Amino acid sequence: MNQAIQFPDREKWDTSMQAVCFPALVNGMQMICAIKGDALKQRFGVETPELFLATFRDYRWDLEEEAEQLIRQQKEDDQGIVWLS
């Protein structure tokens, strides 16, 4: 499967999902990728929700690379969201 995947800089904190959500454009179609605040805490030692977006931005390239692999493996959930663990 050869997919063109792009990640626009439009990440946001979603309170209802308790996750940083960020879009991916896959062959022109938008998908949502997300990483829970708890996962950011566990991975990067972030202590407060106020720092989740800043931490995401600090590690953007690594997290987008991980999301790209999950998209290529078609690992989206029933709602079409790709979750980084």
C-alpha positions as CSV (number, residue, x, y, z in Angstrom):
1,M,0.0,0.0,0.0
2,N,1.6,3.3,-1.1
3,Q,0.0,6.2,0.8
4,A,0.9,9.8,0.9
5,I,0.7,10.9,4.5
6,Q,1.0,14.4,5.8
7,F,0.6,15.9,9.2
8,P,-0.6,19.5,9.3
9,D,0.3,21.5,12.5
10,R,-3.2,21.6,14.0
11,E,-2.9,19.6,17.1
12,K,-5.2,20.3,20.1
13,W,-6.0,19.0,23.5
14,D,-9.4,17.2,23.5
15,T,-10.8,17.3,27.0
16,S,-13.5,14.7,26.4
17,M,-11.0,12.2,25.1
18,Q,-8.2,13.3,27.5
19,A,-5.9,13.2,24.5
20,V,-3.8,15.3,22.2
21,C,-5.5,14.9,18.8
22,F,-3.8,15.7,15.6
23,P,-4.9,15.3,11.9
24,A,-3.3,13.2,9.3
25,L,-4.0,13.6,5.6
26,V,-3.9,10.3,3.9
27,N,-4.2,10.6,0.1
28,G,-6.1,13.8,0.7
29,M,-8.5,12.3,3.2
30,Q,-8.4,13.4,6.8
31,M,-7.9,11.0,9.7
32,I,-7.5,11.8,13.4
33,C,-4.6,10.5,15.4
34,A,-4.5,10.8,19.2
35,I,-2.3,10.1,22.2
36,K,-3.8,10.0,25.7
37,G,-2.5,12.4,28.4
38,D,-1.6,9.3,30.5
39,A,0.6,8.0,27.6
40,L,2.4,11.3,27.5
41,K,2.9,11.1,31.2
42,Q,4.3,7.6,31.0
43,R,6.5,8.2,28.0
44,F,7.9,11.6,28.7
45,G,7.3,12.3,32.4
46,V,4.9,15.1,31.9
47,E,3.2,15.9,35.2
48,T,0.5,18.4,34.3
49,P,-2.1,18.6,31.6
50,E,-1.0,22.1,30.8
51,L,2.2,20.7,29.4
52,F,0.6,18.0,27.2
53,L,0.5,20.1,24.0
54,A,4.0,21.5,24.5
55,T,5.4,18.0,25.1
56,F,3.6,16.7,22.0
57,R,5.2,19.6,20.0
58,D,8.7,18.7,21.4
59,Y,8.3,15.1,20.3
60,R,6.2,15.8,17.2
61,W,8.5,14.1,14.6
62,D,8.7,10.8,16.6
63,L,5.0,10.7,17.3
64,E,4.1,11.5,13.7
65,E,6.4,8.7,12.5
66,E,4.7,6.3,14.9
67,A,1.3,7.4,13.7
68,E,2.4,7.0,10.1
69,Q,3.3,3.4,10.8
70,L,0.0,2.7,12.5
71,I,-1.9,4.3,9.6
72,R,0.0,2.1,7.1
73,Q,-0.9,-0.9,9.2
74,Q,-4.6,0.3,9.2
75,K,-4.7,0.3,13.0
76,E,-7.6,2.8,13.4
77,D,-10.4,2.0,15.9
78,D,-14.1,1.7,15.1
79,Q,-14.4,5.5,15.0
80,G,-11.5,5.9,12.6
81,I,-9.1,7.2,15.2
82,V,-5.5,6.1,15.2
83,W,-4.3,5.8,18.9
84,L,-0.7,6.0,19.9
85,S,-0.1,4.0,23.0
